[in-house]
Each structure stands twice: as C-alpha cells, then as structure tokens.
Amino acid sequence: MLPSRRSKPITERAPTQEGSDNSPVANPPPPFDPDDPRNGPPRHWVSPVFTTYEEALEHLRSGEFRDASVVVEGGLTAAEIAAAETTYGFTFPPDLSEFLQLGLPRGGRWADWRDNPGADITERMAWPVDGMVFDVRYNRFWMDEWGPRPADDNEAEAVTRSAMADAPPLIPICGHRYLPSTPCESGNPVLSVYQTDIIYYGTNLLSFLNNELGRRHELIGSIRDVPFWGRLVE
C-alpha cells in the first residue's frame, strides 16, 4: 500500500545531525552558494565521469573534491567488514563492500567505519527513522498501512517506531545519502533522506559517486525497486 500523502507542505525541519535541540525549527532559505552542488557546478567546472570505483577513489585522493578534509585510507579489512555487520545488524551489499575494501573515504561527511564508528554510525542509522518521527509529530505524515493515526503524538510516535523496526536498514554512505541493505545484491539505488523528503541520488553506487563527486544529479538507467523505502521516494 502506498503511503498517504502529507496534508500540508513541510514547513518545519528536524535539527541537523550535529544539533542537539529537539524542538521544531523552521528553515529559512540559505544564501546562494555557487559551490553548493545543488546550485550546479562552478563556472568552468568539467564534471568527471567514473567507470570504476578505483577512478572515483583516485579522484578523492587527488584533492579535487570540494571538501579538502576528505582523505582516502586503506580499505576496510574483511574482519572490519564482518565486525560492522555484526554490530549494526545488516550485511553490506557486494558493491558497497567492494568499494569500502578498495579504499575508505574519511573526513567531511563520509561515514566513519574505522575509528570509533559506534557513535557516528549509530547516529547516522537512526537519522532516517528520527526524521520520519519528526514529520509524524509536526508535519502530520502518516502511512495508511499503520492503521488509524492515534490522536496522541506520543502514541503516534510509538506506532511509527514499532513499524520502522521492521523496515530494512539503510546503510550510511556520505551525509544523508544511504544505500538500502535489502536486497543484499549489487545495484541498489542510493537514496538522499531528509525526514520524509526522500529522492534517488543514484541509480546504483557508481551512479551516486558520479553525482556526488561530479556535482550533478543525473539518473541514467533503470532503478531497482527496494522494499519499503522505494514507496517513499518522491
């Protein structure tokens, strides 16, 4: 069953991942930033095209990426991959596992799977559900499959969190870009998740890397349907 649509446009946003204030906030339009990828590439920028993960990692190593704080370390070991899967209760799809074992981007907005990943990864994995709860409480979001919405916001949040416990985990990649863990196959689309404002940011992992590092947003080719999260994409 498709989710019900919002009864009013979103006018409130949850605090950013770095914030600690849990009260609803309004987001004024940010000042125009010509280097923000959402505003298009800078003048004279030639977007690179990557055909392999190695090429994308080399681009990061070259320092041409917009965030100079990002470095690429040696990839995760098989033991590190297994430890993360055990800790967080998912299995890396083969393409993400391959990418992270070839090289590990660190710094900036990239998920930290190596040094003290506990707090960073736990917070990032909670972000999609917390954002959905925010919209349930403050923006009247609700899914028909959850049944009638309780009048009490605390009860509505409890129903939401209970339902979301059965949703396939989203694996954080960079910022609020996530790869669905299900199906556990190469080729899942990458999602950009901000509360219930969810869009595709790549038809697959390599497509996402081209968009993220090339400062563009192109969706070329077919997009695999993924359980639950695919129904929320706008």
BELUR-V348551 format. One record per pair of residues at least 6 apart in sequence whose C-alpha atoms are under 8 Angstrom apart, sorted by the first residue. I is the first residue (numbers start at 1). J is the second residue. Records with the same first field share a line. If there is no record, write none. Layout:
# BELUR-V348551
I: J  J
This chain:
# BELUR-V348551
1: 144  145
2: 143  144  231
3: 142  143  144  145  231  232
4: 141  142  143  144
5: 141  142
6: 139  140  141  142
7: 140  141
8: 139  140
9: 139
10: 139
11: 26  27  139
12: 24  25  26  27  138  139
13: 24  25  26  27  134  195
14: 22  23  24  25  131  134  195
15: 21  22  23  24  25
17: 123  124  127
24: 138
32: 39
33: 39
34: 40  41  42
35: 41  42
37: 215  216
38: 215  216
40: 215  216
41: 47  215  216
47: 214  215  216
48: 210  213  214
49: 210  214
50: 56  206  209  210
51: 206
52: 206
53: 99  102  206
54: 102
56: 209  210  213
57: 72  103  105
59: 65
60: 70  71  72  105
61: 71  72
65: 213
67: 108
69: 107  108
70: 105  106  107  108
71: 105  106  107
72: 103  104  105  106
73: 103  104  105  106
74: 101  102  103  104
75: 100  101  102  103  104
76: 100  101  102  103  104  114
77: 101
78: 101
80: 114
81: 92  97
84: 113
85: 91  92
88: 122
90: 169  181
91: 181  184
92: 171  181  184
93: 181  182  183  184  185  186
94: 184  185  186
95: 185  186  187  205
96: 186  205
106: 112
109: 174  175
110: 173  174  175
111: 120  121  124  172  173  174  175
112: 120  121
113: 121
121: 172
124: 172  176
125: 169  170  171  172
128: 170  193  194  195
129: 161  164  195
130: 195
131: 194  195  196
132: 141  195  196
133: 157  160  161
134: 195
135: 141  195  196
136: 142  153  156  157  160
137: 153  156  157
142: 149
146: 159  160  163
149: 156
150: 156
167: 227  228
168: 180  181  182  227  228
169: 180  181  182
170: 178  179  180  181
171: 178  179  180  181
172: 178  179
173: 179
176: 192  193  194
177: 190  191  192  193  201
178: 190  191  192  193
179: 188  189  190  191  205
180: 188  189  190  191  226  229
182: 188  226  227
183: 226  227
186: 204
187: 203  204  205  224
188: 203  204  205  223  224  226
189: 200  201  202  203  204  205  223  224
190: 200  201  202  203  204  205  208
191: 198  199  200  201  202
192: 198  199  200  201
193: 199
196: 232
197: 233  234
198: 232  233  234
199: 233  234
200: 219  233
201: 208  211  217  218  219
202: 208  209  211  217  218  219
203: 219  220  221  222  223  224
204: 223
207: 219  220
210: 216
211: 217  218
